[in-house]
Amino acid sequence: MIIKEIAFSCYPVTDMERARAFYEGIPFHFGPLETPVCHMAFVRDPDGNSLGIHSRKKNHH
């Protein structure tokens, strides 16, 4: 399935480094980056859709 509009799925993770290691060999097309509230990174699935991993910082809900 190819998504033809701007869309992505983002999944929360508790250990960003472990999650990034899971995608070893798949280039990140955005990030990893740190915001005031979280850490996030995006890869592309085989159809080119964005898949994000996201970890909130402590004390942010």
N, CA, C and O atoms as CSV, one atom per row, in Angstrom:
chain,resi,resn,atom,element,x,y,z
A,1,MET,N,N,0.847,-1.171,0.000
A,1,MET,CA,C,0.000,0.000,0.000
A,1,MET,C,C,0.894,1.236,0.000
A,1,MET,O,O,1.824,1.328,0.802
A,2,ILE,N,N,0.628,2.163,-0.870
A,2,ILE,CA,C,1.363,3.420,-0.917
A,2,ILE,C,C,0.405,4.548,-0.539
A,2,ILE,O,O,-0.663,4.697,-1.131
A,3,ILE,N,N,0.801,5.327,0.443
A,3,ILE,CA,C,0.006,6.477,0.866
A,3,ILE,C,C,0.394,7.644,-0.027
A,3,ILE,O,O,1.580,7.944,-0.163
A,4,LYS,N,N,-0.575,8.305,-0.632
A,4,LYS,CA,C,-0.286,9.360,-1.597
A,4,LYS,C,C,-0.449,10.755,-1.027
A,4,LYS,O,O,-0.277,11.734,-1.752
A,5,GLU,N,N,-0.773,10.873,0.243
A,5,GLU,CA,C,-0.885,12.173,0.890
A,5,GLU,C,C,0.071,12.192,2.074
A,5,GLU,O,O,0.622,11.157,2.447
A,6,ILE,N,N,0.266,13.353,2.659
A,6,ILE,CA,C,1.148,13.458,3.817
A,6,ILE,C,C,0.507,12.714,4.977
A,6,ILE,O,O,-0.567,13.075,5.458
A,7,ALA,N,N,1.181,11.688,5.402
A,7,ALA,CA,C,0.691,10.876,6.511
A,7,ALA,C,C,1.856,10.078,7.086
A,7,ALA,O,O,2.845,9.828,6.397
A,8,PHE,N,N,1.738,9.688,8.322
A,8,PHE,CA,C,2.747,8.837,8.930
A,8,PHE,C,C,2.138,8.153,10.141
A,8,PHE,O,O,1.107,8.573,10.665
A,9,SER,N,N,2.793,7.102,10.568
A,9,SER,CA,C,2.442,6.426,11.813
A,9,SER,C,C,3.605,6.639,12.759
A,9,SER,O,O,4.765,6.583,12.352
A,10,CYS,N,N,3.299,6.877,14.001
A,10,CYS,CA,C,4.344,7.096,14.996
A,10,CYS,C,C,4.048,6.218,16.202
A,10,CYS,O,O,2.921,6.180,16.697
A,11,TYR,N,N,5.067,5.518,16.665
A,11,TYR,CA,C,4.899,4.566,17.751
A,11,TYR,C,C,5.748,4.952,18.951
A,11,TYR,O,O,6.936,5.240,18.804
A,12,PRO,N,N,5.147,4.959,20.141
A,12,PRO,CA,C,5.916,5.287,21.335
A,12,PRO,C,C,6.850,4.146,21.711
A,12,PRO,O,O,6.495,2.973,21.594
A,13,VAL,N,N,8.031,4.498,22.159
A,13,VAL,CA,C,9.002,3.512,22.634
A,13,VAL,C,C,9.533,3.967,23.981
A,13,VAL,O,O,9.554,5.163,24.274
A,14,THR,N,N,9.962,3.020,24.798
A,14,THR,CA,C,10.514,3.371,26.109
A,14,THR,C,C,12.033,3.487,26.068
A,14,THR,O,O,12.624,4.126,26.939
A,15,ASP,N,N,12.672,2.885,25.077
A,15,ASP,CA,C,14.129,2.906,24.964
A,15,ASP,C,C,14.484,3.286,23.525
A,15,ASP,O,O,14.489,2.431,22.639
A,16,MET,N,N,14.776,4.550,23.297
A,16,MET,CA,C,15.035,5.048,21.947
A,16,MET,C,C,16.245,4.373,21.311
A,16,MET,O,O,16.190,4.021,20.132
A,17,GLU,N,N,17.325,4.182,22.045
A,17,GLU,CA,C,18.519,3.560,21.471
A,17,GLU,C,C,18.229,2.130,21.021
A,17,GLU,O,O,18.679,1.708,19.956
A,18,ARG,N,N,17.488,1.398,21.821
A,18,ARG,CA,C,17.127,0.018,21.458
A,18,ARG,C,C,16.223,0.015,20.228
A,18,ARG,O,O,16.383,-0.824,19.341
A,19,ALA,N,N,15.285,0.938,20.171
A,19,ALA,CA,C,14.382,1.022,19.020
A,19,ALA,C,C,15.165,1.379,17.758
A,19,ALA,O,O,14.906,0.820,16.692
A,20,ARG,N,N,16.108,2.293,17.868
A,20,ARG,CA,C,16.924,2.657,16.705
A,20,ARG,C,C,17.764,1.479,16.250
A,20,ARG,O,O,17.952,1.285,15.049
A,21,ALA,N,N,18.275,0.685,17.189
A,21,ALA,CA,C,19.068,-0.498,16.840
A,21,ALA,C,C,18.211,-1.513,16.085
A,21,ALA,O,O,18.714,-2.220,15.212
A,22,PHE,N,N,16.927,-1.590,16.414
A,22,PHE,CA,C,16.011,-2.502,15.727
A,22,PHE,C,C,15.967,-2.197,14.232
A,22,PHE,O,O,15.828,-3.110,13.417
A,23,TYR,N,N,16.083,-0.929,13.870
A,23,TYR,CA,C,16.027,-0.504,12.470
A,23,TYR,C,C,17.420,-0.379,11.848
A,23,TYR,O,O,17.584,0.293,10.830
A,24,GLU,N,N,18.419,-1.021,12.452
A,24,GLU,CA,C,19.783,-0.957,11.931
A,24,GLU,C,C,19.804,-1.383,10.461
A,24,GLU,O,O,19.211,-2.396,10.089
A,25,GLY,N,N,20.482,-0.611,9.647
A,25,GLY,CA,C,20.577,-0.899,8.221
A,25,GLY,C,C,19.512,-0.196,7.396
A,25,GLY,O,O,19.611,-0.149,6.170
A,26,ILE,N,N,18.493,0.352,8.055
A,26,ILE,CA,C,17.463,1.112,7.360
A,26,ILE,C,C,17.762,2.588,7.611
A,26,ILE,O,O,17.747,3.025,8.761
A,27,PRO,N,N,18.031,3.360,6.571
A,27,PRO,CA,C,18.385,4.761,6.794
A,27,PRO,C,C,17.212,5.580,7.323
A,27,PRO,O,O,16.081,5.446,6.855
A,28,PHE,N,N,17.499,6.420,8.296
A,28,PHE,CA,C,16.499,7.344,8.813
A,28,PHE,C,C,16.381,8.503,7.837
A,28,PHE,O,O,17.393,9.065,7.419
A,29,HIS,N,N,15.164,8.864,7.471
A,29,HIS,CA,C,14.998,9.979,6.540
A,29,HIS,C,C,14.695,11.273,7.278
A,29,HIS,O,O,14.664,12.344,6.672
A,30,PHE,N,N,14.470,11.179,8.584
A,30,PHE,CA,C,14.243,12.380,9.400
A,30,PHE,C,C,14.668,12.045,10.819
A,30,PHE,O,O,14.122,11.132,11.440
A,31,GLY,N,N,15.636,12.779,11.327
A,31,GLY,CA,C,16.104,12.522,12.679
A,31,GLY,C,C,17.205,11.480,12.677
A,31,GLY,O,O,17.724,11.132,11.616
A,32,PRO,N,N,17.556,10.993,13.808
A,32,PRO,CA,C,16.917,11.252,15.094
A,32,PRO,C,C,17.142,12.688,15.546
A,32,PRO,O,O,18.172,13.301,15.264
A,33,LEU,N,N,16.154,13.197,16.250
A,33,LEU,CA,C,16.273,14.551,16.765
A,33,LEU,C,C,15.658,14.642,18.149
A,33,LEU,O,O,14.865,13.797,18.562
A,34,GLU,N,N,16.045,15.680,18.841
A,34,GLU,CA,C,15.556,15.931,20.192
A,34,GLU,C,C,14.767,17.230,20.176
A,34,GLU,O,O,15.215,18.242,19.637
A,35,THR,N,N,13.582,17.182,20.781
A,35,THR,CA,C,12.767,18.380,20.956
A,35,THR,C,C,12.712,18.668,22.450
A,35,THR,O,O,13.219,17.865,23.234
A,36,PRO,N,N,12.128,19.761,22.871
A,36,PRO,CA,C,12.017,20.020,24.303
A,36,PRO,C,C,11.217,18.947,25.052
A,36,PRO,O,O,11.370,18.798,26.265
A,37,VAL,N,N,10.372,18.205,24.344
A,37,VAL,CA,C,9.482,17.240,24.988
A,37,VAL,C,C,9.874,15.790,24.712
A,37,VAL,O,O,9.561,14.910,25.515
A,38,CYS,N,N,10.556,15.520,23.588
A,38,CYS,CA,C,10.770,14.126,23.210
A,38,CYS,C,C,11.992,13.938,22.319
A,38,CYS,O,O,12.664,14.889,21.921
A,39,HIS,N,N,12.247,12.662,22.026
A,39,HIS,CA,C,13.214,12.238,21.020
A,39,HIS,C,C,12.406,11.516,19.957
A,39,HIS,O,O,11.481,10.775,20.289
A,40,MET,N,N,12.736,11.715,18.674
A,40,MET,CA,C,12.005,11.023,17.619
A,40,MET,C,C,12.883,10.809,16.405
A,40,MET,O,O,13.898,11.480,16.220
A,41,ALA,N,N,12.471,9.859,15.580
A,41,ALA,CA,C,13.159,9.556,14.332
A,41,ALA,C,C,12.159,8.883,13.403
A,41,ALA,O,O,11.197,8.263,13.854
A,42,PHE,N,N,12.398,9.013,12.091
A,42,PHE,CA,C,11.507,8.430,11.098
A,42,PHE,C,C,12.293,7.624,10.076
A,42,PHE,O,O,13.351,8.050,9.613
A,43,VAL,N,N,11.766,6.457,9.730
A,43,VAL,CA,C,12.288,5.618,8.657
A,43,VAL,C,C,11.173,5.473,7.625
A,43,VAL,O,O,10.059,5.953,7.835
A,44,ARG,N,N,11.475,4.814,6.519
A,44,ARG,CA,C,10.443,4.531,5.510
A,44,ARG,C,C,10.231,3.020,5.418
A,44,ARG,O,O,11.182,2.240,5.461
A,45,ASP,N,N,8.967,2.628,5.292
A,45,ASP,CA,C,8.672,1.207,5.096
A,45,ASP,C,C,8.965,0.846,3.643
A,45,ASP,O,O,9.297,1.729,2.853
A,46,PRO,N,N,8.849,-0.435,3.270
A,46,PRO,CA,C,9.184,-0.829,1.885
A,46,PRO,C,C,8.371,-0.098,0.809
A,46,PRO,O,O,8.820,0.002,-0.333
A,47,ASP,N,N,7.183,0.413,1.154
A,47,ASP,CA,C,6.380,1.153,0.185
A,47,ASP,C,C,6.678,2.650,0.200
A,47,ASP,O,O,6.079,3.404,-0.566
A,48,GLY,N,N,7.595,3.089,1.062
A,48,GLY,CA,C,7.972,4.490,1.112
A,48,GLY,C,C,7.197,5.321,2.114
A,48,GLY,O,O,7.382,6.537,2.172
A,49,ASN,N,N,6.330,4.696,2.908
A,49,ASN,CA,C,5.564,5.425,3.926
A,49,ASN,C,C,6.427,5.706,5.151
A,49,ASN,O,O,7.311,4.915,5.481
A,50,SER,N,N,6.179,6.820,5.823
A,50,SER,CA,C,6.940,7.194,7.012
A,50,SER,C,C,6.467,6.408,8.233
A,50,SER,O,O,5.271,6.232,8.463
A,51,LEU,N,N,7.436,5.949,8.997
A,51,LEU,CA,C,7.180,5.255,10.255
A,51,LEU,C,C,8.039,5.919,11.308
A,51,LEU,O,O,9.263,5.945,11.182
A,52,GLY,N,N,7.415,6.457,12.349
A,52,GLY,CA,C,8.153,7.178,13.372
A,52,GLY,C,C,8.264,6.400,14.665
A,52,GLY,O,O,7.371,5.634,15.025
A,53,ILE,N,N,9.374,6.607,15.361
A,53,ILE,CA,C,9.510,6.132,16.736
A,53,ILE,C,C,9.681,7.367,17.602
A,53,ILE,O,O,10.311,8.342,17.194
A,54,HIS,N,N,9.115,7.318,18.799
A,54,HIS,CA,C,8.977,8.516,19.611
A,54,HIS,C,C,9.129,8.145,21.078
A,54,HIS,O,O,8.533,7.171,21.538
A,55,SER,N,N,9.918,8.908,21.808
A,55,SER,CA,C,10.103,8.669,23.232
A,55,SER,C,C,9.989,10.005,23.973
A,55,SER,O,O,10.810,10.903,23.785
A,56,ARG,N,N,8.963,10.121,24.814
A,56,ARG,CA,C,8.800,11.340,25.613
A,56,ARG,C,C,9.864,11.412,26.702
A,56,ARG,O,O,10.283,10.390,27.246
A,57,LYS,N,N,10.288,12.615,27.007
A,57,LYS,CA,C,11.230,12.817,28.093
A,57,LYS,C,C,10.498,12.703,29.426
A,57,LYS,O,O,9.284,12.890,29.497
A,58,LYS,N,N,11.234,12.401,30.457
A,58,LYS,CA,C,10.645,12.324,31.789
A,58,LYS,C,C,10.001,13.657,32.141
A,58,LYS,O,O,10.480,14.714,31.729
A,59,ASN,N,N,8.934,13.604,32.890
A,59,ASN,CA,C,8.177,14.764,33.355
A,59,ASN,C,C,7.372,15.467,32.265
A,59,ASN,O,O,6.912,16.591,32.469
A,60,HIS,N,N,7.195,14.822,31.108
A,60,HIS,CA,C,6.325,15.369,30.055
A,60,HIS,C,C,5.259,14.324,29.755
A,60,HIS,O,O,5.568,13.151,29.544
A,61,HIS,N,N,4.019,14.754,29.739
A,61,HIS,CA,C,2.914,13.809,29.536
A,61,HIS,C,C,2.341,13.939,28.176
A,61,HIS,O,O,1.402,13.222,27.831
